[in-house]
Amino acid sequence: MIVERPALEQRVLQALDAGRIPVLLGGCGTGRTSALLRLSSLIGAGRAVYIDFAAAATTPERCLQSVLAAASTEAATAPGPGPMPGPVPVPPNARLAFDALLTYLDTASAPSNGPVTFLFDEILDIRTFESFPGLRHVQRELIDRLAASPNGFVLASRFTARAHRLLRDADARFEVIHIPQFGGDDVRGLARQRNAADAITPAQAAAIAALGGHRAAPANTLLTAVLAQPAARRRPIDALATAMSPDGPLSARCRESYEFRLHRARGYGALKAILGVLAEQDAITLTEISQRLHRTPGSTKDYLSWLEDVDLVTMQRKRYVFDDPLMRLHIRLYGGATPPTPAIIAAEVAAWAVLCMPTETSPPAPTPVAAGADARGHDPSGIIEID
């Protein structure tokens, strides 16, 4: 389901109208892709081209062909005559293919001969090209070229720390926008999209947002589970327990995010050990972590920097915490050698609810889920940063 967030969409459109390049940053499940797809629709057919760079960034040659194909599809649906990319000979090497891609991004136009806006999802995956001859600095080349282009661009990435480093000395045209937390009002907006605005109360919506770690995708999953139940049995905490069961949709999503980020980092085994330590006790210092790992503070600091690089952990007041709080619950449940029992899931979810809703009355513990149950039930210079 594409999540609608009108306030965020308007901020991005205003930045585009001002000639800036919005850079949407947010972790897994925060709604970056939904935002880009919504913006593509709002900007209009033929005037916006959505590109999934995570899929397109294979080789420079194939990436060029993928971008041209996507632009052709968009142009074909737009009213009125206008230029459309035709067949392009495959360049003889990766360097020439990348140059051709940059040239196309500069010169492409909409069917009405106006500027076109490219919406790049997971733009940092262009780093893939750095393994090809002559393309050691492709990220910097791309950023410099986009800054001078007459066309519009919206960039998005789940890797916040890496994006900040890349844009640290970038042109002021780039405007970083962090995806805001998903709150109770956003959950009610989701319910309205389903024509079910009256089916949940404000308290239930707030609970769904909090239990989902204030991220759009988990909140959407929990809302689906809650709405699937009769009105008298719509308990968000039960929905979370079911969704975090071994075959539940949230455990699958957390597992995907966990493995994806670890594979993008270095030191796989040691990093898993650190995450396990933080799952046992969150918000602890470098010294405490190194002692529990039986490693030197120096090596532990390296490991932690690699986790920060892929936004699995962040440091707050010299203490390390999970960037995605729901990930801590997932590791507590699935970081052992055996899968959790329904009773363990219920107990951990109840403890999680107390942690993520500290100002609320502690909710009753969820009903244990039967095995196999239905899973329904930092400020870089030269960048304008909006939190």
N, C-alpha and C positions, 0 to 999 in steps of 0.2 A: 504494500500500500504506500502510495506517495503521500508523505506528510506535508500538510500545508502550514506554513508559518509566515503569515502576512507581514509581520513587523520585520523579520529578518529579510524577507524578499524585498521589501521596500528600501531597506538600508543598502542592499546590494545594487538595486536599480538606481538609487540616487547617486551612488559612487560612480556607476557607469555613465550616468548623465553628466557628471562633473569631469569626465575624462580620466578617471582613475581606474586601476586594475584591482578589483577586490580579490583577496586571497582568503578563502574560507578554510579555517582550521578547526578540526574536531576529531576526537577519537572514534573508534569503531562504534557504530550504532547511534551516532549523534545526529544523523540526518543530512549529511553533506550531499549525498547523491540525490535524495529527494529534493533538496533545495535547488540543485543544478537543473534537474528535470522540470521543476516548476518554473524556474527562470527561463528556460528554453521555451516553454509554452507561453509565458507572459510576454517575452520579447517578440515572438511570432515566427511562424514557419518561414523558412528561407532567409531569415535575418539572424538566426542563432543556430549554432552547430554544437551538439553535445558530443564529446569524445571521452570514452572510457580509456584513459591512458594505461591503466593497469593491464588491459587486454591488448591495446595497440602497440605498446612498447616492446616489440620482439626484436626485429632488426630495423635499422633506419629505412631500408628499402620497403619492407612490408608495412612499416608504420606510415610512410608516405602514402602508399596505396590505400591503407585503411582510412586515413584522414580524408583523402580525396573521395573515397566511396561514401563516407558519411556525409560530406558536403553535397555530393550529387543527390543523395536521397533527400536531404532537406530542401535543396533547391527545386527538386522535382515536385514537391508538395506545395510550393509557394505560388501565389497568383502572379500573373504577368510575366513578360519576357525578361530575360536577364542572363548574365554569364553563368555558366555551369562548368565545373571542371570536367574536361574530356579526358580521354586516355592519355596517360603520360608515360613515355618510355622509361623503363626501369634504369636508373642511373647505374653506371658501371662499378661504383664502390660506395661504401657506407658514408664517407665524407661528403660526396656529391649528393647523395640522397638526403642527408640531413640539411645541407645547404638549400636543396630544392624545397624541403619542408618549411624552412624559415621564410623563404621567398614567397611561398604560397600563403602563409599566414599573414604576410605583409600586403599582398596584392589581391587577395580574395575579396569579392564584393557580393552583396545580396542580389537577388533577381531584379530589384528596383534600382540597381547600380549604387546603392548606398553602402555604408560600412556593414560588416558582419561581425557578430560577437561569437567567439569561440569559448565554450565552457569545458575546461579540462578537468576531468575527475582524476584524482591521484596523480597530479602533474609530476611529482618527484620521481615517479618510475622512469622518467627519461634518463635517470642515472644508469639504467641498463645499457645505454649506448656507450658508456665510458670504456667498455671492454673492446670496442672496435678501434682500428687504427685511425689516428688523427682526430679522435673525439674525446680527448681526455677532460675537456672543460665544457661539456655540452650544457650542463645546468646553467653555468654563468653566461654562456653564449645565448641560450634561450631567453633568460631573464633580460639581458641587455637588448636583445632584438625586440621583445615584446614591449619594453618600455618606450621604444621609439616608433612603434607601429601605429598607423592610423586606425587600425581596427580595434575592436573591443575584446576584452578577455576577462573571464572569471576563472580563477585557479582554485583548486581544492586539494587538500591532503589530510590524511589521518596522522601524519608525522609532524607534530607541532614543533618539537625541538629542532629537527632538521630544517624545517621551513624557516624558522627564525635565523638559523645560521646562514642559510642561503641568501636571505633578504637583508642581512645586517647592514650591508653597504649598498643596497639597491637604490634605484631611483625612487624619489618620493611619490611617483605615480602609483606605487603599490600600496594598497591599504589592507592591512591585516584585520580580519573580522573573525573573532572566535565564536564558534557556534554556541549560543547561549544555552544554559541549562533548560531542560524540559520540565515545566512545572505543571501544577494542577490545571491551570487555565488551558495549557496546551493539550492536556489529556481530554478536557471537555471539548476542545476544538476537534480532536480526533473522533470523539463520539458524535459530534455534529456531522462530520463527514460520513458517518455510518447511519445518519438519521436516527441516532440513539442518544440524543442530548439529554433526554429526561430519564434515561435508564440508569444513570449513576449519579450519586450525590457529590457535592463539592468535596466532602471529606474522603469519599472513595477515590475521587480523581487525584487528590493530594497524596493519598496513600500509594496509589499506583505509580505516580511520578517518583516518589521517594524510594519505594521498593525497587524500582527500575533503575536506580542510580542516577536519576534525572537525565536519562538518555532516551531519545525518541524510539529507537527500535525495541528495547526491552519494555518500555511503557506500552507500545503498541501491542506487543505479545501479551502482556498482562491484561490489557483492556479486552482483547479478544477472548481470553479465558474467562474473565469476569462476566462479560456480556453473554457468554454461552450458558451461564447458569441461571436458574430461576431467581427472581428478584430477592427472595428471602435468603438465598445462599450465596450472594455475591460478596465474597470476602477476598480482597486483594491478597492477603497473606496466604490463603489457600491456593490461589492462582500461582503465586510465586513458588510455593512448595512443589506444585505439580510441574511447573515449567522448568524447575531445576532438578527434576528427577533424571535418572540416567538416559532416558530416551526423550527428555523434554526439549522444547525449542530453545530455551535460554541456556541450558547446559551446552547444547550444540553450538550456539552462537559464541558463548564464552570460550569454549574449547578452540573454535576456529580463530578467534582473535588472539588467544594465548599462543597457539602454535605459530600463527602468522608472524607475530611480532618477535617471538624468540628466534625464528628462522631468519629474520632480517637483522638480528643482532649477532654478536660474537659470544663465545663462551657458553654454549647451550646448557651443559649440565650444571655448571656453577650458577648460572642465572636462575635456573629452576630451583636450586637450593635456596637462593636468596629470597625468591618469591615465596617459597615455603616458610621461611623464617618470618617474613612479613605477614603471612597469612596467620601464623600463630600469634604474633603480636605486632600490630601496626604502629606506626609513628615511633620508631626507635632510631638511635643514632648509629653512625658509622662504626664506632667502637663496639657497641652492643652487637651489631650484625657480624663484625669480624670475629668476635669472641665465640659466637654461636656456630660460625662456619669453621672455626679453628684455622683461619687464614690471617695473614698480616693485614693491617689496616690499608696498606698501599695497594695490595692486590684486590682487596674488597672494594676499595674506592674505584678501581678500574672497572670491576664488574658492575658496580652501581651506575657508573657513567654510561656503560653500554645499555643498561636498562632504561636510563633516562633518554638515551638517544632514540629509542623506539617508543617512548612514552608509556612504558609499563609502570614506572615509578616516577615520582617527583619528590623534591625535597621542600619541606615546609619547616622553617625555623630550625634548621639543622637536623631534622628528623625525616626519615623516608617513609612515604606512604604510597599506596596504589593510586595511579592516575585514574583508573576506572574502579570505583569502590566495589562494584558488583563482582569484579574479578577476584577480590579477596574471598568472597563467599564461595565462588567456584573452586578455588584452589583448596580451601578448607574442606570442601566436599569431595573433590576428585584428585587431590594431591597425594593420596595414599596408594597402597598396593592393591586395595580392593575397593569396589564401588560402595557408596554409602547405602545404608539401609533406610527404609522409609522413616524410621524413628529418628535416625541421625539427621536426615534432611529436615524433618519438622523442627528438631531442636536448633539446628544451625540457622534456619530461616527465622525462627522466633528471636534468636539472639541478634541476627542481622536487622530485624525490624526495630528492635530497641535502639540499635546504634544509629540507624538512618532516620529515625523519627524520635530524637531525644526529647523534644518538647511536647510530644503527644502522650496520652495515656498509653501505657504499654498494651499492645493488642494481644488478644488471646493467641496461644500457640496454634499453628495450623494443624489440621487433621492430617495424620501421616498418610502419605500417598502410597497406594498399593503398587507393587512392582508391575510395570507394564501398563500403568493407568494412562488414560487419554490425556495428552498434554495440553488440551484446550483450557479441562477445568484448571615573561622577561621582556624589555622594551627596546628593540634594536633601533639604532639611529637611522634616520631617513625613512622610517615607516610610520604611517598613521595607524595606530593600533586602537581598536575599539573592543572593549571587554563587555 
